[in-house]
């Protein structure tokens, strides 16, 4: 059995790839990313020392992926960043390449609510709904199986990324989430579930939900960050219009296809706004024990993640790229 992890240069794909390197022999694992030549020296040295093959998987180039996937049995497709038609075409390319190359199982990293029409207003969700449908249609007359891993909002987005914005705003943390709670998922736990599905520990052709174990509000997280890190963030509730204004003042573009040259991280304002609306309205407060059921491992706590990421506040990290 041979496994391939796409997006090994990213935060989720890199975690999945590392877990896989601890589960299977080096010759059974391939890691891939759009531009292998741009991998950091540390990451390249890590994979080279293990003897793991590094390949190119650029979702804009289907034929290149066909070659990279040619001897692969099980593959995980990490969803891309740009929202809309570009992303959908990239996902189609990856799925088409996998089928053409003879891959027998595809795991796709989807998003909470992808199969539920109530979530279609969430900025990132329609692309996942589309991709899940495309995968089902593409595979229905084949012997290729699949799993969807539907991630909740990442906990790191709140405990590591959003504080960067607040630090750019004199430690004023603007949010429209009010007292809404969510079961945001740590990336480590999401990666564990993804690796387990890639290894075949799930049931074929169904979706699994990756959620955290705690129901917590952004306000509660701010209070816990202040307690643990001795940094004083001020909770500033705003409405939707106020959140867009806050993002604009920080150089964050409204849409994912706009100019990010002045933005501290690669999210657009509409992504932030619709995600926080879901937290406010309880739509991300979903209970699921799929991570424990499939992996047999306990999920991490909010406190764990704050302890791990307190360097962000204490060292005044100023942009996404500097978050570990």
C-alpha positions in Angstrom: 0.0 0.0 0.0 1.3 3.4 -0.9 0.0 6.7 0.5 0.3 10.3 -0.7 -0.3 13.5 1.3 -0.8 16.7 -0.7 -0.1 20.1 0.8 2.9 18.9 2.8 4.2 22.5 2.9 1.1 23.7 4.7 0.0 23.6 8.4 -2.6 20.8 8.0 -0.9 18.8 5.3 2.4 19.0 7.1 0.9 17.6 10.2 -0.8 14.8 8.4 2.4 13.9 6.6 4.4 13.8 9.8 1.8 11.5 11.4 1.9 9.2 8.4 5.7 9.1 8.6 5.4 7.6 12.1 2.8 5.1 10.9 4.2 3.6 7.7 7.5 2.7 6.2 9.3 5.5 4.3 8.9 3.7 1.0 5.1 3.5 1.5 4.8 7.3 1.9 4.9 10.2 -0.7 4.6 13.8 0.3 3.7 16.5 -2.3 3.1 20.2 -2.6 2.7 22.7 -5.5 6.3 23.8 -5.5 8.7 21.3 -3.9 11.6 23.5 -4.8 10.2 26.1 -2.4 10.1 23.8 0.6 12.0 25.1 3.6 15.4 23.6 4.2 14.2 22.1 7.5 11.3 20.4 5.9 13.3 19.1 2.9 16.0 17.8 5.3 13.4 16.0 7.4 11.8 14.2 4.5 15.2 13.4 2.9 16.6 12.0 6.1 13.6 9.7 6.4 13.9 8.7 2.7 10.4 9.8 1.9 9.8 10.7 -1.8 8.9 14.4 -2.4 6.8 15.1 -5.5 5.0 18.0 -7.1 1.2 18.2 -6.8 0.1 21.6 -8.3 -3.6 21.6 -8.5 -3.4 23.9 -11.6 -1.6 21.2 -13.6 -3.6 18.0 -13.9 -1.1 16.1 -16.1 1.7 16.7 -13.6 -0.5 15.3 -10.9 -1.3 12.2 -12.9 2.4 11.4 -13.0 2.8 12.1 -9.3 -0.2 9.9 -8.4 0.7 7.1 -10.8 1.8 4.5 -8.2 -0.4 5.7 -5.3 -3.1 3.5 -3.7 -4.6 6.0 -1.2 -4.5 9.8 -1.4 -5.6 12.8 0.6 -6.6 16.0 -1.2 -6.1 19.0 1.0 -8.5 21.8 -0.1 -6.9 25.0 -1.5 -7.3 28.6 -0.4 -8.7 30.8 -3.2 -12.5 30.8 -3.0 -14.8 30.3 -6.0 -14.3 29.1 -9.5 -10.5 28.9 -9.2 -10.7 26.6 -6.2 -13.4 24.4 -7.8 -11.3 23.9 -10.9 -8.3 23.0 -8.8 -10.2 20.4 -6.9 -11.6 18.9 -10.1 -8.1 18.7 -11.5 -6.9 16.8 -8.4 -9.8 14.4 -8.4 -9.6 13.8 -12.1 -5.8 13.2 -11.9 -6.3 10.7 -9.0 -8.9 8.7 -11.0 -6.8 8.7 -14.2 -3.7 7.7 -12.2 -5.5 4.7 -10.7 -5.7 5.8 -7.1 -8.2 3.5 -5.2 -9.2 5.8 -2.3 -9.5 9.6 -1.9 -9.8 11.4 1.4 -10.9 15.0 0.9 -10.6 17.7 3.6 -14.1 19.3 3.5 -15.9 21.7 5.8 -18.6 21.6 8.4 -22.1 21.9 6.9 -21.0 21.0 3.3 -24.1 18.8 3.0 -26.5 21.1 4.8 -28.2 24.0 2.9 -28.3 26.1 6.1 -24.5 26.6 5.7 -24.5 27.8 2.2 -24.1 31.5 3.3 -20.7 30.6 4.9 -18.1 32.0 2.5 -16.0 28.8 2.2 -18.7 26.2 2.3 -20.2 26.2 -1.2 -16.9 25.1 -2.7 -16.8 22.1 -0.4 -20.4 21.3 -1.2 -19.5 21.4 -4.9 -16.3 19.3 -4.5 -18.1 16.6 -2.4 -20.7 16.4 -5.1 -18.1 16.2 -7.8 -16.2 13.4 -6.1 -19.4 11.4 -5.6 -20.4 11.8 -9.3 -16.9 11.1 -10.6 -16.5 7.9 -8.5 -20.0 6.5 -8.8 -19.2 4.2 -11.7 -15.7 3.3 -10.6 -14.1 1.1 -8.0 -12.6 4.1 -6.2 -13.8 4.9 -2.7 -13.7 8.1 -0.7 -14.0 9.7 2.7 -14.9 13.3 3.5 -13.4 14.9 6.6 -15.6 17.9 7.5 -13.5 20.3 9.6 -15.1 22.7 12.0 -13.4 26.2 12.3 -9.8 25.7 13.4 -9.1 26.5 17.0 -5.8 27.9 16.0 -7.7 30.6 14.0 -8.9 32.0 17.3 -6.0 31.4 19.7 -3.2 32.2 17.3 -4.4 34.1 14.1 -7.1 36.5 15.4 -4.8 37.8 18.2 -2.5 39.0 15.5 -5.2 41.3 14.3 -5.9 42.5 17.8 -2.2 43.3 18.3 -2.3 45.4 15.2 -5.2 47.3 16.8 -3.7 48.2 20.2 -4.8 44.9 21.7 -8.5 45.6 20.9 -10.1 42.3 19.8 -13.0 43.1 17.6 -15.5 40.3 17.1 -19.2 39.9 16.1 -19.5 36.4 17.6 -21.1 37.8 20.8 -21.7 35.0 23.3 -22.0 32.2 20.7 -20.1 29.1 21.4 -18.3 26.7 19.0 -16.5 23.4 19.1 -13.5 24.6 17.1 -11.0 21.8 16.2 -7.3 21.8 16.9 -5.3 21.2 13.7 -3.4 18.4 15.4 -6.7 16.5 16.1 -7.9 17.2 12.5 -4.6 15.8 11.2 -4.9 12.7 13.3 -8.4 12.0 11.9 -7.2 12.7 8.4 -4.3 10.3 8.8 -6.5 7.6 10.2 -8.9 7.9 7.2 -6.0 7.9 4.8 -4.8 4.6 6.5 -8.3 3.1 6.0 -9.6 3.2 9.6 -12.9 4.7 8.5 -15.8 3.3 6.7 -15.7 3.9 3.0 -17.9 6.5 1.2 -19.1 8.4 4.3 -18.2 11.7 5.9 -16.6 12.3 9.3 -16.8 15.5 11.3 -13.8 17.0 13.0 -14.8 19.0 16.0 -13.2 20.0 19.3 -14.3 18.7 22.6 -15.2 22.0 24.3 -18.0 24.4 23.6 -16.5 27.8 24.1 -17.0 31.4 23.0 -14.5 33.8 21.7 -15.0 36.0 24.7 -14.2 33.1 27.0 -11.1 32.3 24.9 -9.9 36.0 25.2 -10.3 35.8 29.0 -8.3 32.5 29.1 -5.6 34.0 26.9 -5.3 37.0 29.2 -5.1 34.7 32.2 -2.5 32.3 30.8 -0.2 34.8 28.9 -0.4 37.9 31.1 -1.3 39.9 28.0 -4.4 42.1 28.2 -6.6 41.8 25.1 -9.7 43.9 25.3 -13.0 42.3 24.1 -14.7 44.7 21.6 -18.1 43.5 20.4 -19.1 44.9 16.9 -21.8 44.3 14.3 -21.3 43.0 10.8 -20.6 46.4 9.4 -18.2 47.1 12.2 -16.3 43.9 11.5 -15.9 44.7 7.8 -14.6 48.2 8.8 -12.1 46.6 11.3 -10.8 44.3 8.6 -10.5 47.0 6.0 -8.5 49.2 8.4 -6.0 46.3 8.8 -5.6 46.0 5.0 -7.6 42.8 4.8 -9.5 42.6 1.4 -13.2 41.8 1.3 -12.9 38.8 -1.1 -10.3 36.1 -1.5 -9.4 37.2 -5.1 -8.6 40.8 -4.0 -5.2 42.3 -3.1 -3.6 40.7 0.0 -0.4 42.7 -0.2 -1.2 44.7 2.9 -3.0 42.0 4.9 -1.4 40.3 7.9 -2.8 36.9 6.9 -4.5 35.2 3.9 -8.1 35.3 4.9 -10.5 37.8 3.4 -13.0 39.8 5.4 -16.1 37.9 4.1 -14.5 34.7 5.3 -13.9 36.1 8.8 -17.4 37.7 9.0 -19.4 34.7 7.9 -17.4 32.4 10.2 -18.0 34.6 13.2 -21.7 34.9 12.3 -21.8 31.1 12.5 -20.2 31.1 15.9 -22.6 33.8 17.0 -25.6 31.8 15.8 -24.4 28.5 17.3 -23.9 26.8 13.9 -20.3 25.8 14.7 -21.4 24.4 18.1 -21.6 20.9 16.7 -21.0 17.8 18.9 -19.1 14.9 17.3 -16.8 12.3 18.7 -15.6 11.1 15.3 -12.0 12.0 16.2 -11.9 9.7 19.2 -14.0 7.0 17.6 -11.7 6.7 14.5 -8.3 7.5 16.0 -8.8 6.2 19.6 -7.1 9.3 20.9 -8.4 12.1 23.1 -8.7 15.6 21.6 -6.7 18.6 22.9 -8.1 21.3 25.1 -8.4 25.0 24.5 -6.0 25.6 27.4 -3.5 23.3 25.7 -3.7 25.3 22.5 -3.3 28.6 24.3 -0.3 27.4 26.2 1.3 26.2 22.9 0.5 29.5 21.1 1.2 32.1 23.8 4.4 33.0 22.1 2.2 34.7 19.5 1.1 37.3 22.0 4.2 37.4 24.1 6.5 37.8 21.0 4.0 40.1 19.3 3.9 38.0 16.1 2.8 40.4 13.3 1.7 38.1 10.5 0.4 34.7 9.5 3.6 33.5 8.0 5.4 33.8 11.4 2.8 31.5 13.2 4.4 28.1 13.7 
